[in-house]
């Protein structure tokens, strides 16, 4: 299996990090949360927005 032999290079236990983040969220300390910065992906072709073929 290529993913097991070549693609996976490291596995980290982030249980402590997740527990801390959960604690922040439950105690309304949202400013301490570490979250990914997300941006919307803008589709310029209306056909793609509707999920139909454009031809």
CHARMM-style PDB file with segment names, atoms N, HN, CA, C and O in Angstrom:
ATOM      1  N   UNK     1       0.832  -1.169   0.000  1.00  0.00      PROA
ATOM      2  CA  UNK     1       0.000   0.000   0.000  1.00  0.00      PROA
ATOM      3  C   UNK     1       0.885   1.243   0.000  1.00  0.00      PROA
ATOM      4  O   UNK     1       1.630   1.507   0.943  1.00  0.00      PROA
ATOM      5  N   UNK     2       0.774   1.983  -1.075  1.00  0.00      PROA
ATOM      6  HN  UNK     2       0.168   1.769  -1.841  1.00  0.00      PROA
ATOM      7  CA  UNK     2       1.654   3.133  -1.250  1.00  0.00      PROA
ATOM      8  C   UNK     2       1.450   4.188  -0.162  1.00  0.00      PROA
ATOM      9  O   UNK     2       2.420   4.765   0.328  1.00  0.00      PROA
ATOM     10  N   UNK     3       0.195   4.444   0.221  1.00  0.00      PROA
ATOM     11  HN  UNK     3      -0.593   3.975  -0.176  1.00  0.00      PROA
ATOM     12  CA  UNK     3      -0.037   5.484   1.237  1.00  0.00      PROA
ATOM     13  C   UNK     3       0.588   5.101   2.570  1.00  0.00      PROA
ATOM     14  O   UNK     3       1.059   5.976   3.297  1.00  0.00      PROA
ATOM     15  N   UNK     4       0.603   3.822   2.907  1.00  0.00      PROA
ATOM     16  HN  UNK     4       0.220   3.112   2.317  1.00  0.00      PROA
ATOM     17  CA  UNK     4       1.172   3.383   4.185  1.00  0.00      PROA
ATOM     18  C   UNK     4       2.700   3.357   4.141  1.00  0.00      PROA
ATOM     19  O   UNK     4       3.359   3.616   5.148  1.00  0.00      PROA
ATOM     20  N   UNK     5       3.250   3.050   2.989  1.00  0.00      PROA
ATOM     21  HN  UNK     5       2.715   2.840   2.171  1.00  0.00      PROA
ATOM     22  CA  UNK     5       4.701   2.915   2.872  1.00  0.00      PROA
ATOM     23  C   UNK     5       5.419   4.199   2.495  1.00  0.00      PROA
ATOM     24  O   UNK     5       6.566   4.403   2.892  1.00  0.00      PROA
ATOM     25  N   UNK     6       4.760   5.076   1.729  1.00  0.00      PROA
ATOM     26  HN  UNK     6       3.828   4.910   1.406  1.00  0.00      PROA
ATOM     27  CA  UNK     6       5.456   6.250   1.202  1.00  0.00      PROA
ATOM     28  C   UNK     6       4.797   7.579   1.589  1.00  0.00      PROA
ATOM     29  O   UNK     6       5.505   8.543   1.881  1.00  0.00      PROA
ATOM     30  N   UNK     7       3.489   7.653   1.599  1.00  0.00      PROA
ATOM     31  HN  UNK     7       2.914   6.870   1.362  1.00  0.00      PROA
ATOM     32  CA  UNK     7       2.817   8.942   1.766  1.00  0.00      PROA
ATOM     33  C   UNK     7       2.760   9.390   3.224  1.00  0.00      PROA
ATOM     34  O   UNK     7       2.928  10.574   3.515  1.00  0.00      PROA
ATOM     35  N   UNK     8       2.527   8.463   4.129  1.00  0.00      PROA
ATOM     36  HN  UNK     8       2.391   7.501   3.893  1.00  0.00      PROA
ATOM     37  CA  UNK     8       2.457   8.816   5.549  1.00  0.00      PROA
ATOM     38  C   UNK     8       3.871   8.894   6.087  1.00  0.00      PROA
ATOM     39  O   UNK     8       4.588   7.894   6.113  1.00  0.00      PROA
ATOM     40  N   UNK     9       4.273  10.084   6.516  1.00  0.00      PROA
ATOM     41  HN  UNK     9       3.690  10.896   6.495  1.00  0.00      PROA
ATOM     42  CA  UNK     9       5.634  10.247   7.014  1.00  0.00      PROA
ATOM     43  C   UNK     9       5.676  10.439   8.522  1.00  0.00      PROA
ATOM     44  O   UNK     9       6.722  10.242   9.141  1.00  0.00      PROA
ATOM     45  N   UNK    10       4.529  10.829   9.134  1.00  0.00      PROA
ATOM     46  HN  UNK    10       3.680  10.989   8.632  1.00  0.00      PROA
ATOM     47  CA  UNK    10       4.512  11.051  10.569  1.00  0.00      PROA
ATOM     48  C   UNK    10       3.061  11.085  11.056  1.00  0.00      PROA
ATOM     49  O   UNK    10       2.176  11.605  10.377  1.00  0.00      PROA
ATOM     50  N   UNK    11       2.840  10.532  12.221  1.00  0.00      PROA
ATOM     51  HN  UNK    11       3.558  10.109  12.774  1.00  0.00      PROA
ATOM     52  CA  UNK    11       1.535  10.597  12.869  1.00  0.00      PROA
ATOM     53  C   UNK    11       1.753  11.208  14.244  1.00  0.00      PROA
ATOM     54  O   UNK    11       2.550  10.708  15.038  1.00  0.00      PROA
ATOM     55  N   UNK    12       1.046  12.284  14.516  1.00  0.00      PROA
ATOM     56  HN  UNK    12       0.398  12.690  13.871  1.00  0.00      PROA
ATOM     57  CA  UNK    12       1.175  12.972  15.797  1.00  0.00      PROA
ATOM     58  C   UNK    12      -0.097  12.797  16.617  1.00  0.00      PROA
ATOM     59  O   UNK    12      -1.204  12.862  16.083  1.00  0.00      PROA
ATOM     60  N   UNK    13       0.067  12.580  17.895  1.00  0.00      PROA
ATOM     61  HN  UNK    13       0.966  12.528  18.329  1.00  0.00      PROA
ATOM     62  CA  UNK    13      -1.062  12.509  18.820  1.00  0.00      PROA
ATOM     63  C   UNK    13      -1.382  13.933  19.264  1.00  0.00      PROA
ATOM     64  O   UNK    13      -0.614  14.536  20.013  1.00  0.00      PROA
ATOM     65  N   UNK    14      -2.510  14.470  18.808  1.00  0.00      PROA
ATOM     66  HN  UNK    14      -3.134  13.980  18.200  1.00  0.00      PROA
ATOM     67  CA  UNK    14      -2.900  15.839  19.155  1.00  0.00      PROA
ATOM     68  C   UNK    14      -4.038  15.853  20.167  1.00  0.00      PROA
ATOM     69  O   UNK    14      -4.775  16.834  20.262  1.00  0.00      PROA
ATOM     70  N   UNK    15      -4.183  14.784  20.909  1.00  0.00      PROA
ATOM     71  HN  UNK    15      -3.585  13.986  20.831  1.00  0.00      PROA
ATOM     72  CA  UNK    15      -5.269  14.671  21.890  1.00  0.00      PROA
ATOM     73  C   UNK    15      -5.235  15.798  22.919  1.00  0.00      PROA
ATOM     74  O   UNK    15      -6.276  16.371  23.239  1.00  0.00      PROA
ATOM     75  N   UNK    16      -4.060  16.118  23.436  1.00  0.00      PROA
ATOM     76  HN  UNK    16      -3.214  15.652  23.176  1.00  0.00      PROA
ATOM     77  CA  UNK    16      -3.947  17.190  24.429  1.00  0.00      PROA
ATOM     78  C   UNK    16      -4.340  18.542  23.829  1.00  0.00      PROA
ATOM     79  O   UNK    16      -5.028  19.335  24.472  1.00  0.00      PROA
ATOM     80  N   UNK    17      -3.906  18.797  22.611  1.00  0.00      PROA
ATOM     81  HN  UNK    17      -3.346  18.153  22.089  1.00  0.00      PROA
ATOM     82  CA  UNK    17      -4.259  20.035  21.920  1.00  0.00      PROA
ATOM     83  C   UNK    17      -5.775  20.134  21.737  1.00  0.00      PROA
ATOM     84  O   UNK    17      -6.367  21.181  21.996  1.00  0.00      PROA
ATOM     85  N   UNK    18      -6.399  19.046  21.292  1.00  0.00      PROA
ATOM     86  HN  UNK    18      -5.918  18.195  21.082  1.00  0.00      PROA
ATOM     87  CA  UNK    18      -7.850  19.027  21.076  1.00  0.00      PROA
ATOM     88  C   UNK    18      -8.585  19.236  22.390  1.00  0.00      PROA
ATOM     89  O   UNK    18      -9.577  19.965  22.434  1.00  0.00      PROA
ATOM     90  N   UNK    19      -8.122  18.620  23.440  1.00  0.00      PROA
ATOM     91  HN  UNK    19      -7.317  18.029  23.404  1.00  0.00      PROA
ATOM     92  CA  UNK    19      -8.750  18.795  24.757  1.00  0.00      PROA
ATOM     93  C   UNK    19      -8.679  20.255  25.204  1.00  0.00      PROA
ATOM     94  O   UNK    19      -9.644  20.781  25.757  1.00  0.00      PROA
ATOM     95  N   UNK    20      -7.553  20.904  24.970  1.00  0.00      PROA
ATOM     96  HN  UNK    20      -6.769  20.476  24.520  1.00  0.00      PROA
ATOM     97  CA  UNK    20      -7.408  22.313  25.339  1.00  0.00      PROA
ATOM     98  C   UNK    20      -8.335  23.184  24.497  1.00  0.00      PROA
ATOM     99  O   UNK    20      -8.963  24.106  25.017  1.00  0.00      PROA
ATOM    100  N   UNK    21      -8.420  22.898  23.213  1.00  0.00      PROA
ATOM    101  HN  UNK    21      -7.909  22.149  22.791  1.00  0.00      PROA
ATOM    102  CA  UNK    21      -9.305  23.666  22.337  1.00  0.00      PROA
ATOM    103  C   UNK    21     -10.768  23.497  22.751  1.00  0.00      PROA
ATOM    104  O   UNK    21     -11.545  24.452  22.732  1.00  0.00      PROA
ATOM    105  N   UNK    22     -11.129  22.267  23.123  1.00  0.00      PROA
ATOM    106  HN  UNK    22     -10.498  21.492  23.138  1.00  0.00      PROA
ATOM    107  CA  UNK    22     -12.497  22.004  23.592  1.00  0.00      PROA
ATOM    108  C   UNK    22     -12.787  22.808  24.854  1.00  0.00      PROA
ATOM    109  O   UNK    22     -13.877  23.360  25.012  1.00  0.00      PROA
ATOM    110  N   UNK    23     -11.811  22.870  25.744  1.00  0.00      PROA
ATOM    111  HN  UNK    23     -10.926  22.422  25.615  1.00  0.00      PROA
ATOM    112  CA  UNK    23     -11.955  23.632  26.974  1.00  0.00      PROA
ATOM    113  C   UNK    23     -12.186  25.113  26.667  1.00  0.00      PROA
ATOM    114  O   UNK    23     -13.058  25.743  27.266  1.00  0.00      PROA
ATOM    115  N   UNK    24     -11.413  25.664  25.743  1.00  0.00      PROA
ATOM    116  HN  UNK    24     -10.705  25.152  25.256  1.00  0.00      PROA
ATOM    117  CA  UNK    24     -11.601  27.064  25.352  1.00  0.00      PROA
ATOM    118  C   UNK    24     -13.003  27.296  24.804  1.00  0.00      PROA
ATOM    119  O   UNK    24     -13.663  28.270  25.164  1.00  0.00      PROA
ATOM    120  N   UNK    25     -13.452  26.403  23.937  1.00  0.00      PROA
ATOM    121  HN  UNK    25     -12.916  25.612  23.645  1.00  0.00      PROA
ATOM    122  CA  UNK    25     -14.766  26.567  23.319  1.00  0.00      PROA
ATOM    123  C   UNK    25     -15.880  26.471  24.359  1.00  0.00      PROA
ATOM    124  O   UNK    25     -16.821  27.264  24.334  1.00  0.00      PROA
ATOM    125  N   UNK    26     -15.779  25.518  25.259  1.00  0.00      PROA
ATOM    126  HN  UNK    26     -15.014  24.874  25.280  1.00  0.00      PROA
ATOM    127  CA  UNK    26     -16.828  25.332  26.269  1.00  0.00      PROA
ATOM    128  C   UNK    26     -16.868  26.474  27.283  1.00  0.00      PROA
ATOM    129  O   UNK    26     -17.929  26.775  27.830  1.00  0.00      PROA
ATOM    130  N   UNK    27     -15.725  27.111  27.537  1.00  0.00      PROA
ATOM    131  HN  UNK    27     -14.863  26.866  27.092  1.00  0.00      PROA
ATOM    132  CA  UNK    27     -15.656  28.188  28.528  1.00  0.00      PROA
ATOM    133  C   UNK    27     -15.721  29.571  27.894  1.00  0.00      PROA
ATOM    134  O   UNK    27     -15.402  30.573  28.534  1.00  0.00      PROA
ATOM    135  N   UNK    28     -16.138  29.618  26.627  1.00  0.00      PROA
ATOM    136  HN  UNK    28     -16.397  28.804  26.107  1.00  0.00      PROA
ATOM    137  CA  UNK    28     -16.317  30.875  25.896  1.00  0.00      PROA
ATOM    138  C   UNK    28     -15.029  31.698  25.811  1.00  0.00      PROA
ATOM    139  O   UNK    28     -15.072  32.927  25.840  1.00  0.00      PROA
ATOM    140  N   UNK    29     -13.898  31.023  25.709  1.00  0.00      PROA
ATOM    141  HN  UNK    29     -13.863  30.024  25.686  1.00  0.00      PROA
ATOM    142  CA  UNK    29     -12.601  31.683  25.479  1.00  0.00      PROA
ATOM    143  C   UNK    29     -12.244  31.567  24.000  1.00  0.00      PROA
ATOM    144  O   UNK    29     -11.176  31.068  23.645  1.00  0.00      PROA
ATOM    145  N   UNK    30     -13.145  32.031  23.148  1.00  0.00      PROA
ATOM    146  HN  UNK    30     -14.013  32.437  23.436  1.00  0.00      PROA
ATOM    147  CA  UNK    30     -12.996  31.827  21.708  1.00  0.00      PROA
ATOM    148  C   UNK    30     -11.769  32.528  21.136  1.00  0.00      PROA
ATOM    149  O   UNK    30     -11.255  32.109  20.099  1.00  0.00      PROA
ATOM    150  N   UNK    31     -11.293  33.576  21.781  1.00  0.00      PROA
ATOM    151  HN  UNK    31     -11.711  33.917  22.624  1.00  0.00      PROA
ATOM    152  CA  UNK    31     -10.102  34.263  21.293  1.00  0.00      PROA
ATOM    153  C   UNK    31      -8.839  33.406  21.432  1.00  0.00      PROA
ATOM    154  O   UNK    31      -7.821  33.713  20.812  1.00  0.00      PROA
ATOM    155  N   UNK    32      -8.888  32.361  22.216  1.00  0.00      PROA
ATOM    156  HN  UNK    32      -9.715  32.112  22.720  1.00  0.00      PROA
ATOM    157  CA  UNK    32      -7.738  31.469  22.401  1.00  0.00      PROA
ATOM    158  C   UNK    32      -7.756  30.278  21.442  1.00  0.00      PROA
ATOM    159  O   UNK    32      -6.779  29.534  21.359  1.00  0.00      PROA
ATOM    160  N   UNK    33      -8.867  30.096  20.716  1.00  0.00      PROA
ATOM    161  HN  UNK    33      -9.661  30.700  20.784  1.00  0.00      PROA
ATOM    162  CA  UNK    33      -8.961  28.971  19.788  1.00  0.00      PROA
ATOM    163  C   UNK    33      -7.976  29.120  18.634  1.00  0.00      PROA
ATOM    164  O   UNK    33      -7.767  30.219  18.120  1.00  0.00      PROA
ATOM    165  N   UNK    34      -7.383  28.020  18.241  1.00  0.00      PROA
ATOM    166  HN  UNK    34      -7.553  27.127  18.659  1.00  0.00      PROA
ATOM    167  CA  UNK    34      -6.523  27.984  17.064  1.00  0.00      PROA
ATOM    168  C   UNK    34      -7.354  27.373  15.941  1.00  0.00      PROA
ATOM    169  O   UNK    34      -7.672  26.184  15.961  1.00  0.00      PROA
ATOM    170  N   UNK    35      -7.695  28.198  14.972  1.00  0.00      PROA
ATOM    171  HN  UNK    35      -7.437  29.164  14.956  1.00  0.00      PROA
ATOM    172  CA  UNK    35      -8.553  27.737  13.871  1.00  0.00      PROA
ATOM    173  C   UNK    35      -7.905  28.084  12.536  1.00  0.00      PROA
ATOM    174  O   UNK    35      -7.096  29.007  12.438  1.00  0.00      PROA
ATOM    175  N   UNK    36      -8.274  27.341  11.536  1.00  0.00      PROA
ATOM    176  HN  UNK    36      -8.931  26.592  11.616  1.00  0.00      PROA
ATOM    177  CA  UNK    36      -7.759  27.587  10.188  1.00  0.00      PROA
ATOM    178  C   UNK    36      -8.422  28.834   9.605  1.00  0.00      PROA
ATOM    179  O   UNK    36      -9.600  29.098   9.845  1.00  0.00      PROA
ATOM    180  N   UNK    37      -7.649  29.585   8.843  1.00  0.00      PROA
ATOM    181  HN  UNK    37      -6.692  29.370   8.648  1.00  0.00      PROA
ATOM    182  CA  UNK    37      -8.198  30.731   8.136  1.00  0.00      PROA
ATOM    183  C   UNK    37      -8.819  30.216   6.848  1.00  0.00      PROA
ATOM    184  O   UNK    37      -8.151  29.566   6.045  1.00  0.00      PROA
ATOM    185  N   UNK    38     -10.100  30.508   6.654  1.00  0.00      PROA
ATOM    186  HN  UNK    38     -10.643  31.036   7.307  1.00  0.00      PROA
ATOM    187  CA  UNK    38     -10.806  30.007   5.485  1.00  0.00      PROA
ATOM    188  C   UNK    38     -11.239  31.160   4.599  1.00  0.00      PROA
ATOM    189  O   UNK    38     -11.558  32.250   5.074  1.00  0.00      PROA
ATOM    190  N   UNK    39     -11.241  30.892   3.291  1.00  0.00      PROA
ATOM    191  HN  UNK    39     -10.982  30.007   2.906  1.00  0.00      PROA
ATOM    192  CA  UNK    39     -11.713  31.867   2.317  1.00  0.00      PROA
ATOM    193  C   UNK    39     -12.693  31.167   1.392  1.00  0.00      PROA
ATOM    194  O   UNK    39     -12.520  29.987   1.088  1.00  0.00      PROA
ATOM    195  N   UNK    40     -13.721  31.878   0.940  1.00  0.00      PROA
ATOM    196  HN  UNK    40     -13.861  32.837   1.188  1.00  0.00      PROA
ATOM    197  CA  UNK    40     -14.654  31.256  -0.016  1.00  0.00      PROA
ATOM    198  C   UNK    40     -13.970  31.086  -1.375  1.00  0.00      PROA
ATOM    199  O   UNK    40     -13.133  31.896  -1.770  1.00  0.00      PROA
ATOM    200  N   UNK    41     -14.341  30.027  -2.072  1.00  0.00      PROA
ATOM    201  HN  UNK    41     -15.022  29.369  -1.751  1.00  0.00      PROA
ATOM    202  CA  UNK    41     -13.853  29.806  -3.428  1.00  0.00      PROA
ATOM    203  C   UNK    41     -14.918  30.336  -4.366  1.00  0.00      PROA
ATOM    204  O   UNK    41     -16.031  29.811  -4.388  1.00  0.00      PROA
ATOM    205  N   UNK    42     -14.607  31.356  -5.135  1.00  0.00      PROA
ATOM    206  HN  UNK    42     -13.703  31.782  -5.117  1.00  0.00      PROA
ATOM    207  CA  UNK    42     -15.562  32.008  -6.012  1.00  0.00      PROA
ATOM    208  C   UNK    42     -15.583  31.306  -7.369  1.00  0.00      PROA
ATOM    209  O   UNK    42     -14.557  31.188  -8.040  1.00  0.00      PROA
ATOM    210  N   UNK    43     -16.770  30.844  -7.756  1.00  0.00      PROA
ATOM    211  HN  UNK    43     -17.603  30.940  -7.211  1.00  0.00      PROA
ATOM    212  CA  UNK    43     -16.946  30.241  -9.073  1.00  0.00      PROA
ATOM    213  C   UNK    43     -17.409  31.325 -10.038  1.00  0.00      PROA
ATOM    214  O   UNK    43     -18.375  32.036  -9.764  1.00  0.00      PROA
ATOM    215  N   UNK    44     -16.725  31.447 -11.155  1.00  0.00      PROA
ATOM    216  HN  UNK    44     -15.940  30.869 -11.378  1.00  0.00      PROA
ATOM    217  CA  UNK    44     -17.079  32.475 -12.124  1.00  0.00      PROA
ATOM    218  C   UNK    44     -17.983  31.937 -13.228  1.00  0.00      PROA
ATOM    219  O   UNK    44     -18.579  32.724 -13.964  1.00  0.00      PROA
ATOM    220  N   UNK    45     -18.099  30.637 -13.360  1.00  0.00      PROA
ATOM    221  HN  UNK    45     -17.616  29.998 -12.762  1.00  0.00      PROA
ATOM    222  CA  UNK    45     -18.963  30.033 -14.383  1.00  0.00      PROA
ATOM    223  C   UNK    45     -20.297  29.657 -13.736  1.00  0.00      PROA
ATOM    224  O   UNK    45     -20.329  28.800 -12.854  1.00  0.00      PROA
ATOM    225  N   UNK    46     -21.414  30.292 -14.166  1.00  0.00      PROA
ATOM    226  HN  UNK    46     -21.388  30.989 -14.883  1.00  0.00      PROA
ATOM    227  CA  UNK    46     -22.725  29.992 -13.559  1.00  0.00      PROA
ATOM    228  C   UNK    46     -23.101  28.517 -13.653  1.00  0.00      PROA
ATOM    229  O   UNK    46     -23.792  28.001 -12.774  1.00  0.00      PROA
ATOM    230  N   UNK    47     -22.658  27.832 -14.706  1.00  0.00      PROA
ATOM    231  HN  UNK    47     -22.097  28.251 -15.420  1.00  0.00      PROA
ATOM    232  CA  UNK    47     -22.990  26.413 -14.855  1.00  0.00      PROA
ATOM    233  C   UNK    47     -22.372  25.603 -13.721  1.00  0.00      PROA
ATOM    234  O   UNK    47     -22.978  24.646 -13.240  1.00  0.00      PROA
ATOM    235  N   UNK    48     -21.186  25.977 -13.296  1.00  0.00      PROA
ATOM    236  HN  UNK    48     -20.694  26.755 -13.687  1.00  0.00      PROA
ATOM    237  CA  UNK    48     -20.544  25.258 -12.196  1.00  0.00      PROA
ATOM    238  C   UNK    48     -21.294  25.507 -10.898  1.00  0.00      PROA
ATOM    239  O   UNK    48     -21.407  24.602 -10.072  1.00  0.00      PROA
ATOM    240  N   UNK    49     -21.805  26.710 -10.705  1.00  0.00      PROA
ATOM    241  HN  UNK    49     -21.713  27.445 -11.377  1.00  0.00      PROA
ATOM    242  CA  UNK    49     -22.560  27.023  -9.491  1.00  0.00      PROA
ATOM    243  C   UNK    49     -23.800  26.149  -9.394  1.00  0.00      PROA
ATOM    244  O   UNK    49     -24.207  25.749  -8.303  1.00  0.00      PROA
ATOM    245  N   UNK    50     -24.392  25.856 -10.538  1.00  0.00      PROA
ATOM    246  HN  UNK    50     -24.061  26.181 -11.424  1.00  0.00      PROA
ATOM    247  CA  UNK    50     -25.617  25.038 -10.549  1.00  0.00      PROA
ATOM    248  C   UNK    50     -25.320  23.550 -10.599  1.00  0.00      PROA
ATOM    249  O   UNK    50     -26.221  22.730 -10.428  1.00  0.00      PROA
ATOM    250  N   UNK    51     -24.062  23.197 -10.833  1.00  0.00      PROA
ATOM    251  HN  UNK    51     -23.330  23.864 -10.972  1.00  0.00      PROA
ATOM    252  CA  UNK    51     -23.685  21.789 -10.897  1.00  0.00      PROA
ATOM    253  C   UNK    51     -24.090  21.123 -12.201  1.00  0.00      PROA
ATOM    254  O   UNK    51     -24.315  19.913 -12.238  1.00  0.00      PROA
ATOM    255  N   UNK    52     -24.186  21.914 -13.283  1.00  0.00      PROA
ATOM    256  HN  UNK    52     -24.003  22.897 -13.253  1.00  0.00      PROA
ATOM    257  CA  UNK    52     -24.553  21.351 -14.581  1.00  0.00      PROA
ATOM    258  C   UNK    52     -23.408  21.522 -15.552  1.00  0.00      PROA
ATOM    259  O   UNK    52     -22.503  22.325 -15.325  1.00  0.00      PROA
ATOM    260  N   UNK    53     -23.448  20.764 -16.640  1.00  0.00      PROA
ATOM    261  HN  UNK    53     -24.183  20.112 -16.825  1.00  0.00      PROA
ATOM    262  CA  UNK    53     -22.440  20.889 -17.673  1.00  0.00      PROA
ATOM    263  C   UNK    53     -22.613  22.213 -18.403  1.00  0.00      PROA
ATOM    264  O   UNK    53     -23.740  22.671 -18.596  1.00  0.00      PROA
ATOM    265  N   UNK    54     -21.515  22.829 -18.809  1.00  0.00      PROA
ATOM    266  HN  UNK    54     -20.600  22.457 -18.652  1.00  0.00      PROA
ATOM    267  CA  UNK    54     -21.595  24.128 -19.478  1.00  0.00      PROA
ATOM    268  C   UNK    54     -21.627  24.023 -20.999  1.00  0.00      PROA
ATOM    269  O   UNK    54     -21.636  25.048 -21.681  1.00  0.00      PROA
ATOM    270  N   UNK    55     -21.643  22.813 -21.542  1.00  0.00      PROA
ATOM    271  HN  UNK    55     -21.636  21.981 -20.988  1.00  0.00      PROA
ATOM    272  CA  UNK    55     -21.668  22.687 -23.007  1.00  0.00      PROA
ATOM    273  C   UNK    55     -23.049  22.418 -23.515  1.00  0.00      PROA
ATOM    274  OT1 UNK    55     -23.248  22.285 -24.722  1.00  0.00      PROA
TER     275      UNK     55
END
